[in-house]
C-alpha cells in the first residue's frame, strides 16, 4: 500500500477511537456529580479513560500502527461491554450507542490492520 493509502485508515481509526475515548471520559466526568460510592467509581473510571486518551495522543505522535490497533481494540471492548451493560439495564440508547460505536471502530480498524506499514 502506498503511504497515502495507509495514512487515511490510520487517521480514520484515530478519529473513531478518539471519539470513543472522549465519550467514555465524558460519562465518567458526568458521573462525578453523584455522591458516595458512585462518585468514587466515577473517579476510577475517569482516571482510566484519561489514561487511554493520553496513550492515544502518544500513539498518534509516534504514528504507531500497532499502538493504535491496540488502543482501538481496547475501546471496541469497552464499548461492547458498555452495550451489554445497557442491555442488561433495559436502556435502549445505552445499548445501541456503544454497540454502534464498537461496530464503526471495528470497521475503520480492519483496513488499518491490513496495511503493511508499521509506522506511518
TIVOFI-40294 format. One line per 5 residues: number of its first residue (from 1); for each residue x, y, z of N, C-alpha, C, O. Coordinates in Angstrom, 3 decimals. Layout:
<pts>
NUM = X,Y,Z,X,Y,Z,X,Y,Z,X,Y,Z  ...
</pts>
This chain:
<pts>
1 = 0.843,-1.178,0.000,0.000,0.000,0.000,0.885,1.237,0.000,1.898,1.278,0.698  0.512,2.230,-0.768,1.302,3.450,-0.788,1.094,4.214,0.497,0.081,4.029,1.172  2.050,5.081,0.853,1.899,5.828,2.114,0.585,6.591,2.221,-0.019,6.624,3.293  0.132,7.205,1.130,-1.117,7.978,1.184,-2.309,7.077,1.500,-3.219,7.477,2.227  -2.302,5.867,0.956,-3.402,4.933,1.213,-3.336,4.364,2.624,-4.341,3.879,3.144
6 = -2.176,4.417,3.242,-2.014,3.931,4.605,-2.418,4.992,5.614,-2.980,4.671,6.661  -2.141,6.243,5.311,-2.421,7.344,6.237,-3.920,7.507,6.465,-4.341,7.767,7.592  -4.725,7.363,5.431,-6.178,7.517,5.590,-6.765,6.534,6.599,-7.503,6.961,7.487  -6.467,5.223,6.500,-7.006,4.312,7.529,-6.494,4.635,8.932,-7.221,4.467,9.911  -5.255,5.093,9.033,-4.688,5.443,10.341,-5.507,6.551,10.989,-5.936,6.421,12.136
11 = -5.727,7.650,10.250,-6.430,8.783,10.846,-7.928,8.547,10.991,-8.557,9.131,11.873  -8.508,7.706,10.145,-9.913,7.322,10.346,-10.052,6.559,11.657,-10.989,6.784,12.424  -9.111,5.656,11.902,-9.134,4.886,13.151,-8.853,5.780,14.349,-9.460,5.611,15.406  -7.935,6.731,14.192,-7.658,7.694,15.267,-8.934,8.454,15.621,-9.271,8.599,16.795  -9.638,8.935,14.600,-10.831,9.757,14.839,-11.898,8.982,15.612,-12.438,9.485,16.598
16 = -12.200,7.774,15.173,-13.254,6.998,15.833,-12.822,6.572,17.237,-13.618,6.609,18.175  -11.562,6.171,17.373,-11.067,5.763,18.695,-11.060,6.947,19.650,-11.379,6.794,20.830  -10.702,8.120,19.155,-10.705,9.333,19.977,-12.120,9.675,20.428,-12.339,9.986,21.599  -13.076,9.622,19.515,-14.471,9.902,19.881,-14.934,8.920,20.961,-15.569,9.313,21.940  -14.613,7.657,20.772,-14.993,6.633,21.741,-14.394,6.911,23.118,-15.087,6.834,24.133
21 = -13.100,7.234,23.145,-12.422,7.509,24.419,-12.965,8.783,25.070,-13.120,8.839,26.290  -13.252,9.796,24.265,-13.805,11.044,24.813,-15.201,10.822,25.401,-15.539,11.393,26.438  -15.997,10.004,24.745,-17.334,9.702,25.277,-17.217,8.987,26.624,-17.933,9.314,27.570  -16.315,8.014,26.705,-16.114,7.309,27.980,-15.671,8.275,29.072,-16.162,8.223,30.200  -14.736,9.156,28.723,-14.252,10.143,29.683,-15.373,11.100,30.088,-15.496,11.468,31.257
26 = -16.175,11.492,29.127,-17.296,12.400,29.407,-18.313,11.787,30.354,-18.803,12.463,31.259  -18.633,10.516,30.158,-19.567,9.847,31.071,-18.984,9.743,32.473,-19.702,9.885,33.463  -17.684,9.497,32.555,-17.040,9.431,33.875,-17.112,10.791,34.560,-17.399,10.872,35.755  -16.851,11.859,33.808,-16.933,13.210,34.393,-18.356,13.540,34.828,-18.567,14.128,35.889  -19.327,13.159,34.007,-20.725,13.433,34.342,-21.132,12.705,35.622,-21.915,13.221,36.420
31 = -20.591,11.503,35.806,-20.932,10.716,36.999,-20.303,11.279,38.270,-20.690,10.891,39.372  -19.340,12.186,38.131,-18.722,12.797,39.314,-19.718,13.624,40.113,-19.478,13.929,41.281  -20.826,13.987,39.494,-21.846,14.762,40.188,-22.593,13.958,41.233,-23.332,14.524,42.038  -22.411,12.656,41.232,-23.085,11.795,42.204,-22.426,11.902,43.568,-21.597,12.778,43.815  -22.808,11.004,44.428,-22.222,11.002,45.770,-21.891,9.571,46.188,-22.306,8.605,45.548
36 = -21.146,9.464,47.261,-20.816,8.162,47.834,-19.994,7.292,46.904,-19.078,7.764,46.231  -20.344,5.987,46.876,-19.611,5.022,46.063,-19.677,5.356,44.570,-18.716,5.120,43.838  -20.799,5.898,44.124,-20.939,6.267,42.718,-19.909,7.295,42.304,-19.346,7.219,41.212  -19.666,8.247,43.168,-18.673,9.287,42.881,-17.260,8.687,42.859,-16.445,9.032,42.004  -16.988,7.806,43.788,-15.671,7.156,43.838,-15.459,6.301,42.588,-14.384,6.332,41.989
41 = -16.466,5.548,42.201,-16.372,4.736,40.982,-16.163,5.611,39.753,-15.425,5.236,38.842  -16.805,6.771,39.723,-16.634,7.706,38.605,-15.193,8.212,38.543,-14.646,8.406,37.457  -14.585,8.424,39.697,-13.185,8.860,39.723,-12.281,7.789,39.115,-11.396,8.101,38.318  -12.504,6.529,39.489,-11.718,5.424,38.926,-11.913,5.349,37.411,-10.949,5.216,36.657  -13.159,5.436,36.981,-13.452,5.368,35.545,-12.821,6.550,34.806,-12.319,6.397,33.693
46 = -12.850,7.718,35.429,-12.246,8.901,34.816,-10.749,8.763,34.637,-10.203,9.133,33.598  -10.087,8.233,35.648,-8.631,8.041,35.567,-8.296,7.064,34.445,-7.361,7.303,33.679  -9.040,5.978,34.338,-8.786,5.000,33.285,-9.032,5.602,31.903,-8.251,5.383,30.977  -10.102,6.347,31.771,-10.405,6.983,30.487,-9.354,8.014,30.122,-8.965,8.119,28.958  -8.892,8.772,31.098,-7.847,9.758,30.838,-6.543,9.074,30.412,-5.841,9.570,29.530
51 = -6.223,7.945,31.034,-5.017,7.199,30.660,-5.095,6.751,29.198,-4.101,6.815,28.475  -6.259,6.303,28.770,-6.428,5.879,27.377,-6.258,7.073,26.447,-5.616,6.956,25.403  -6.820,8.214,26.810,-6.669,9.418,25.980,-5.203,9.847,25.875,-4.744,10.219,24.795  -4.479,9.798,26.971,-3.058,10.171,26.954,-2.272,9.193,26.071,-1.431,9.608,25.273  -2.548,7.914,26.219,-1.858,6.921,25.385,-2.191,7.117,23.912,-1.334,6.915,23.052
56 = -3.417,7.504,23.613,-3.803,7.753,22.228,-3.006,8.917,21.647,-2.570,8.864,20.497  -2.819,9.965,22.441,-2.000,11.099,21.985,-0.564,10.658,21.701,0.035,11.093,20.718  -0.019,9.808,22.545,1.347,9.307,22.348,1.416,8.458,21.084,2.337,8.605,20.280  0.444,7.572,20.910,0.413,6.701,19.736,0.338,7.528,18.454,1.030,7.232,17.480  -0.495,8.556,18.454,-0.623,9.406,17.268,0.669,10.165,17.020,1.112,10.271,15.876
61 = 1.278,10.692,18.069,2.522,11.455,17.884,3.647,10.561,17.362,4.518,11.030,16.631  3.636,9.290,17.727,4.645,8.325,17.253,4.227,7.668,15.938,5.020,6.984,15.291  2.973,7.886,15.557,2.398,7.247,14.371,2.585,5.732,14.402,3.010,5.110,13.429  2.252,5.174,15.547,2.420,3.738,15.771,1.160,2.982,15.367,0.112,3.109,16.000  1.279,2.204,14.315,0.156,1.390,13.843,-0.237,0.361,14.910,-1.418,0.221,15.226
66 = 0.734,-0.349,15.458,0.439,-1.365,16.469,-0.182,-0.749,17.721,-1.102,-1.319,18.308  0.324,0.415,18.125,-0.244,1.092,19.289,-1.694,1.474,19.060,-2.532,1.323,19.949  -1.990,1.975,17.851,-3.364,2.372,17.543,-4.275,1.149,17.453,-5.408,1.179,17.934  -3.786,0.085,16.845,-4.591,-1.139,16.779,-4.928,-1.619,18.190,-6.052,-2.044,18.458  -3.957,-1.549,19.076,-4.172,-1.978,20.462,-5.211,-1.099,21.159,-6.144,-1.612,21.776
71 = -5.051,0.220,21.063,-5.999,1.120,21.730,-7.389,1.048,21.106,-8.392,1.122,21.815  -7.452,0.905,19.791,-8.759,0.753,19.142,-9.428,-0.528,19.645,-10.630,-0.543,19.912  -8.648,-1.595,19.771,-9.189,-2.847,20.301,-9.707,-2.688,21.720,-10.761,-3.221,22.068  -8.968,-1.955,22.530,-9.412,-1.696,23.912,-10.748,-0.954,23.899,-11.672,-1.318,24.626  -10.845,0.080,23.076,-12.081,0.858,23.048,-13.241,0.066,22.449,-14.389,0.269,22.846
76 = -12.965,-0.828,21.504,-14.017,-1.695,20.973,-14.560,-2.578,22.094,-15.771,-2.747,22.232  -13.660,-3.134,22.887,-14.091,-3.973,24.014,-14.841,-3.171,25.063,-15.834,-3.649,25.613  -14.382,-1.956,25.349,-15.063,-1.091,26.321,-16.480,-0.780,25.841,-17.440,-0.908,26.601  -16.606,-0.372,24.578,-17.933,-0.006,24.062,-18.844,-1.231,23.972,-20.039,-1.134,24.251  -18.289,-2.381,23.584,-19.100,-3.605,23.545,-19.581,-3.959,24.952,-20.733,-4.350,25.142
81 = -18.693,-3.820,25.933,-19.085,-4.064,27.323,-20.142,-3.086,27.796,-21.090,-3.472,28.478  -19.982,-1.817,27.435,-20.993,-0.813,27.795,-22.344,-1.161,27.174,-23.389,-0.962,27.792  -22.312,-1.679,25.958,-23.549,-2.065,25.281,-24.245,-3.202,26.027,-25.469,-3.205,26.162  -23.469,-4.157,26.505,-24.039,-5.262,27.285,-24.664,-4.735,28.578,-25.765,-5.138,28.952  -23.956,-3.834,29.253,-24.485,-3.248,30.487,-25.789,-2.502,30.199,-26.757,-2.622,30.950
86 = -25.809,-1.738,29.118,-27.039,-1.036,28.732,-28.183,-2.001,28.478,-29.320,-1.748,28.877  -27.876,-3.116,27.809,-28.906,-4.121,27.540,-29.422,-4.775,28.802,-30.622,-5.001,28.951  -28.509,-5.076,29.712,-28.918,-5.693,30.977,-29.800,-4.771,31.809,-30.596,-5.227,32.630  -29.649,-3.465,31.585,-30.444,-2.483,32.336,-31.618,-1.945,31.526,-32.254,-0.963,31.911  -31.899,-2.601,30.397,-33.022,-2.206,29.536,-32.984,-0.736,29.131,-34.008,-0.054,29.135
91 = -31.800,-0.262,28.786,-31.631,1.126,28.344,-31.231,1.103,26.867,-30.073,0.858,26.531  -32.201,1.362,25.999,-32.003,1.219,24.562,-30.859,2.093,24.036,-29.999,1.605,23.303  -30.840,3.363,24.399,-29.799,4.267,23.910,-28.420,3.832,24.404,-27.441,3.887,23.660  -28.351,3.404,25.650,-27.059,2.979,26.216,-26.672,1.569,25.757,-25.595,1.073,26.088  -27.550,0.943,25.003,-27.232,-0.335,24.374,-26.791,-0.091,22.926,-25.739,-0.566,22.496
96 = -27.609,0.651,22.190,-27.341,0.858,20.765,-26.180,1.812,20.497,-25.397,1.588,19.573  -26.061,2.869,21.293,-24.983,3.844,21.080,-23.602,3.197,21.147,-22.836,3.289,20.188  -23.272,2.547,22.257,-21.970,1.887,22.343,-21.798,0.762,21.322,-20.698,0.565,20.804  -22.862,0.025,21.028,-22.768,-1.057,20.039,-22.405,-0.490,18.671,-21.543,-1.027,17.976  -23.066,0.594,18.293,-22.764,1.234,17.003,-21.327,1.746,16.977,-20.628,1.590,15.976
101 = -20.892,2.347,18.060,-19.519,2.869,18.119,-18.503,1.728,18.027,-17.477,1.869,17.361  -18.773,0.620,18.677,-17.880,-0.541,18.595,-17.822,-1.079,17.164,-16.753,-1.451,16.680  -18.955,-1.117,16.500,-19.001,-1.607,15.122,-18.240,-0.667,14.189,-17.447,-1.119,13.363  -18.477,0.632,14.318,-17.780,1.604,13.471,-16.277,1.543,13.725,-15.486,1.594,12.782  -15.882,1.436,14.978,-14.462,1.346,15.301,-13.847,0.095,14.675,-12.718,0.136,14.187
106 = -14.577,-1.004,14.688,-14.102,-2.237,14.064,-13.970,-2.052,12.545,-13.000,-2.503,11.936  -14.953,-1.389,11.955,-14.936,-1.161,10.502,-13.719,-0.337,10.082,-13.098,-0.641,9.063  -13.365,0.699,10.849,-12.204,1.517,10.468,-10.888,0.869,10.876,-9.834,1.209,10.338  -10.944,-0.062,11.824,-9.733,-0.755,12.258,-9.251,-1.776,11.222,-8.045,-1.946,11.041  -10.161,-2.442,10.556,-9.801,-3.518,9.629,-8.862,-3.046,8.514,-7.834,-3.687,8.294
111 = -9.167,-1.950,7.799,-8.227,-1.526,6.751,-6.853,-1.149,7.314,-5.832,-1.379,6.665  -6.827,-0.576,8.507,-5.546,-0.230,9.125,-4.751,-1.499,9.435,-3.550,-1.563,9.175  -5.413,-2.486,9.979,-4.725,-3.736,10.340,-4.182,-4.451,9.099,-3.208,-5.198,9.189  -4.797,-4.227,7.970,-4.361,-4.884,6.721,-3.193,-4.189,6.056,-2.582,-4.760,5.152  -2.859,-2.972,6.471,-1.739,-2.274,5.853,-0.427,-2.927,6.289,-0.335,-3.520,7.363
116 = 0.571,-2.802,5.438,1.862,-3.422,5.717,2.797,-2.501,6.488,3.720,-2.977,7.150  2.581,-1.211,6.417,3.462,-0.258,7.088,3.301,-0.359,8.599,2.182,-0.415,9.109  4.424,-0.382,9.312,4.382,-0.434,10.768,4.283,0.953,11.387,3.615,1.137,12.404  4.939,1.917,10.781,4.875,3.306,11.275,4.418,4.172,10.121,4.802,3.946,8.974  3.617,5.142,10.420,3.030,5.972,9.359,3.505,7.404,9.423,3.102,8.226,8.600
</pts>
